[in-house]
């Protein structure tokens, strides 16, 4: 090694430790991660840090935007889990990619382009004080939308795999269920019943669900690839799909105000023309549904014990109904 290269290395080391010693003021500097695999040194260190356990059935790939104590991270002693989360939350705000499988990119971007304004319209119309977001979608968060719109809402994020351990301190004025029912192991009716219990009087649920007849899913079915790996890797482990009719039936005891569709042309997802021709041959089939990647349902306000609906916070005397589709 030449004298110059040794000097450069020393300078790099000096800069490296300057960054380390000045963290967290330089919150985005020097963050790295490794995924420890069972049997490696990193795995044992992660076990010692309490980040993973030796229960191999609980192993799952790391997702940058959903890190929690179940994620298998390895970072040096200068980082705590909380500071790592803080830094990557900032990273999530300034990047439009979450490093999931490339083949999901087009679907995710198309969904975000429609879910984002749907969140905006919902939060503006209902003006909830407390919001619970049960979401399996990582490209956006209700908290970001509320901040961008200058709304005074307390938003709590809940991931599908955290559901069983969640115990809210108070009821919610709005519960957003974003592409999460498909990832829940327990029956959908059980999840909906629990969510209804978490609503404050007058609270509502907005549910966003995958449309099981969307062209991209049918294409996978024709290829013999109908399984939970369609979306690549967590958090897109899809356990089930439910149609709008099925969900409406499960919601009937709770009341359903209106429903809408999130659509974009199926052809943009690269469905071959020959596949479309095959679909046209199915008796009674309508190709209109191929464009609907998701549908939305807004429940009626939860009744009080005397059977009356309450108005949303700050909207006394105003209607809570609003259009799910843009004007």
NUTI-941168 format. One record per residue (C-alpha): x, y, z. Coordinates in steps of 0.2 Angstrom, whole numbers, plus 2048, in hexadecimal, padded with zeros to 3 digits. Layout:
<pts>
XYZ ...
</pts>
This chain:
<pts>
800800800 8078117FB 80A81F807 7FD8297FF 7F081C800 7F4819812 7F282C815 7E182C80C 7DB81D817 7E0827826 7D6836820 7C782B81D 7C882382E 7C9835836 7BA83A82C 7B182A831 7B382C843 7AF83F843 79E83A83C 79C82C849 7A0837857 795845851 78683A84F 77783D851 77A85084B 77F84883B 77083C83B 771836829 784833828 78C822829 77D81782A 77F806824 7767F5826 77A7E3824 76E7D5824 7747C8830 7717B682A 7707A7836 7817A083B 78B7B0837 7947BB843 7887C983F 7797BD844 7807BA855 7847CC858 7727D0853 76C7C385F 7767CB86D 76F7DC869 75D7D586A 7597DA858 7567C8853 7537B785B 7587A6857 7467A2852 74A7A083F 73879F83B 7377B2840 7457B6833 73F7C3826 7497CE819 74C7E081E 7427EE818 74A800819 73980981D 7327FC829 7407F9835 73B7F3847 7417E7854 73D7D8848 7497DF83B 75A7D783A 7667E583A 7787E683E 77F7F7842 78D7FC84D 78C801860 78B81485B 779811855 76A80C85F 75A806857 75181785A 75F821852 75F815843 74C817841 74E82A842 75B82A834 75281F829 74182882B 74A837824 75182C816 73F826812 73A838810 74783D803 74682D7F9 7398267ED 7408147EE 73F8087FC 74A7FB7F4 73D7ED7F2 73D7E27E4 73E7EB7D3 72F7E27CC 7247EB7D8 72A7FC7D4 71C8007C7 70E7FA7D2 7148037E1 7178147D8 7068137D0 6FE80F7E1 70781D7EA 7018297DD 6EF8257E1 6F08227F4 6F98327F7 6EB83D7F2 6DE8317FA 6E783480A 6E7846808 6D4847804 6D083C813 6DA845820 6D4856819 6C2851819 6C184882A 6CE853833 6D2845840 6DB848850 6E2837852 6E682B843 6EB819843 6F3813833 6F4800831 6FE7FF821 7087F2818 70D7FF80B 71E80780D 71F815800 71582180A 70E82581C 6FF82F822 70B83882D 71484081F 704844816 6FD84D825 70D857828 70E85C815 6FB862817 6FE86B827 6F1860830 6F185F843 6EF84C844 6F884084F 6FC831844 70182084B 70881383F 705800841 70C7F2836 7027E2833 70F7D883D 70E7E384C 6FB7E284D 6F97D585B 7047DF867 6FC7EF864 6F27F7872 6ED80986F 6EB81687D 6DC81E876 6CF81C867 6D3823856 6C982F84B 6CF82683B 6D7815838 6DF814827 6E1801821 6ED802812 6F17F180A 6F27E981A 6E37DD81C 6EC7D280E 6FA7D081A 6F17CB82A 6F27B982F 6E27BA83A 6D17BB831 6CC7CB82A 6BC7CC834 6C77CB844 6D27D983E 6C37E483A 6BA7E184A 6CA7E6854 6CC7F6849 6BA7FB84C 6BD7F985F 6CC80585D 6C2812855 6BC821860 6A982585F 6A682D84E 6B6826847 6B881E836 6C281182C 6C981481B 6CE803814 6D9801804 6DA7EF7FE 6E27E77EE 6D57E37E1 6D77D07DE 6D27D27CB 6DF7DE7C7 6E87D97B7 6FA7D77BF 6F37CB7CB 6EA7C17BE 6F97C07B4 7037B87C2 6F47AC7C4 6F67A77B1 7087A47B3 7057997C2 70D7A57CE 6FE7A97DA 7077A97EB 70D7B57F8 71D7B97F0 7157C37E2 71B7D47E9 72C7CE7EC 7307CF7FE 7297D680E 71F7E0812 7157D9803 7127C7809 7007C6803 6F77B980C 6E57BC805 6DB7C77FA 6C97CC7FD 6BD7D37F0 6B37E37F3 6A37D87F6 6AC7CD802 6B27DC80C 6A27E580B 6997D6813 6A67D5821 6A47E8824 6917E8823 68F7E8836 69A7F7837 692801829 699806818 698817811 69F816800 6AC80D7F6 6B88127E8 6C680B7DD 6D880F7DA 6DB80C7C7 6E980D7BB 6EA8057AA 6EF7F37AB 6F87F379B 7057FF7A3 70B7F07AE 7107E779E 7027DA79D 7057D178C 6F87D377F 6F57C177E 6F17C0790 6E47CD78E 6DD7C377F 6DC7B478B 6D37BE798 6C67C478B 6C17B2788 6BB7AF79A 6A87AF799 6A17BE7A2 6B27C67A5 6B37D97A6 6C47E07A2 6BF7F07AB 6C57E87BB 6D77E67B4 6DA7F87B7 6D57F87CA 6E47F47D4 6DB7F87E4 6CA7FD7EC 6C68087FA 6B8808807 6B4815814 6AA80F823 69C81A82B 6A082283B 6A081784A 691819855 69181F867 688814874 67881E871 67881985E 67D82B858 68B83084D 69883D852 6A084A847 6B284A843 6BD85484E 6BC867849 6AD86383D 69E866848 68F86783D 69886282D 696853823 6A3845825 6A083E813 6AC842805 6AF83B7F4 6BD82E7F3 6C08337E1 6C78437DC 6BB8517D7 
</pts>
